[in-house]
Amino acid sequence: MAFPGERGAYSEEAAVAYFSVNIDTVPCRTVSQVFWKVENSDVGYGVVPVENSTEGGVNETYDLLLETELRVSGEVNLRIIHCLISHHNRKIEDLKVIYSHPQALAQCRRFLDKLSCELVPTFDTAGSVKMIKEEELVDAGAIASERSAQIYAMDILAKGIEDSPTNNTRFLVLSHNDSQPTGKDKCSVIFSTKHAPGALYNALREFALRKINLTMIVSRPTKMIPWEYNFYVDFDGHQSSKVVQECLTSLANHTTFLKVLGSYSGSQDS
Amino acid sequence: MAFPGERGAYSEEAAVAYFSVNIDTVPCRTVSQVFWKVENSDVGYGVVPVENSTEGGVNETYDLLLETELRVSGEVNLRIIHCLISHHNRKIEDLKVIYSHPQALAQCRRFLDKLSCELVPTFDTAGSVKMIKEEELVDAGAIASERSAQIYAMDILAKGIEDSPTNNTRFLVLSHNDSQPTGKDKCSVIFSTKHAPGALYNALREFALRKINLTMIVSRPTKMIPWEYNFYVDFDGHQSSKVVQECLTSLANHTTFLKVLGSYSGSQDS
């Protein structure tokens, strides 16, 4: 299973949580590399972050979902507990610079506001721990998972520094195959509507008429025409069920574009 | 008028475009500092980016709009033309590192993929130009506006390097006062709905029934309860008109939270 980031990344944790057994995990430099490795069958599965409960969507993932032929075949909700990590025998007061992914820095805004450290955005949480270790940046800290501190043999100066006590990230599992119905399924679709009064309303009517519960709705610019949107919608149900099939058939009459990403078992929070 | 970023930032350009006369502009370190300076009446107006036509919403602005008592009293659409900027007599092939705001790096993905430079995210486009100049980083380039190259007396190595030929950013103007109707107005609101089938649909019905055109809909996590959303909706009309007032009164019956941010003249693209 491919994941974005260095060893110790939250995505790797999500991959381990999904299979609940030891699996081979393959670190990738970017989210798009994860898609690519699964598309080329270098690995059987990929796991990518799609949405954080405080910071919102991961734009790169949304854009790649639009173009891929892969199926969304699972999801994992991971409780994100951020740690401030540094070298042995360092205190928080010793730190001058703190590195991490912009989303992690944003999720710890209140904790960081109390320090007077320079904040430096990076591409990766666990990768920031690795970097301050390898480059021996003695005045530096990194925000990442407890697991990444263990992997790189560094110290945890503070744990649970995220603003929100309910900080979760949702990951999607990608593969070439659809998942079978389990009775507690979710389905993900992308659609766009004409830019006209009531267009989105008419599209959502198809779900409301059938009492289908939407669990997520996110809008993204189409990139073709300014201020036109693709809507990413997740809802309860499996695409093989009659009611969902009817809903999607009717939905197609209200949309200029409709793509079903896949159906999968809705995760318990982990 | 306060703007986020260093002199030469796109936000400063938006501020100048809005007033179409020379005004005093005050650079601020962050978007939240802009809100704060207007709230404290240190300046009369603020301008903040809210949405890019390719990269989507600016999360920090959305979150601050939720809490502020300021009014949205104007908008500016700015065509964003990115330049690769470096020192005199440098060629693109000489560059080893390119600095810019993550949104600017993302908007120039295709151009950057052809180079083999390290990409370093920063907090600011124009600030990156200033930094490579002041720190004399001779192997470095920055992505920013043509104007910032002029201000810091640096060279433009490539112009118009953004992926999308329709790359626009929309800015909001903040002040203490509402704007009067002009006949071509827009209104911005935030609301949240119960997490139940049809909740968003029932809310949008109030707009559809009155043939009110939605020009933007964006969802953001509420930060209180995971996977509950605030919807940011812009629509044609002024809050002082009878049809909009009726719509908002009815909308309140379907929402658990409703905030009217303000009404303002819808901008021509500039």
Interface residues (C-beta under 8 A of the other chain):
Chain A: E51 N52 S53 T54 E55 G56 G57 N59 E60 P102 A106 P121 T122 F123 S164 T166 N168 R170 A196 P197 G198 L200 Y201 N202 L204 R205 F207 A208 K211 I212 N213 L214 T215 M216 I217 V218 S219 R220 P221 K223 I225 P226 W227 Y229
Chain B: E51 N52 S53 T54 E55 G56 G57 N59 E60 P102 A106 P121 T122 F123 S164 T166 N168 A196 P197 G198 L200 Y201 N202 L204 R205 F207 A208 K211 I212 N213 L214 T215 M216 I217 V218 S219 R220 P221 K223 M224 I225 P226 W227 Y229
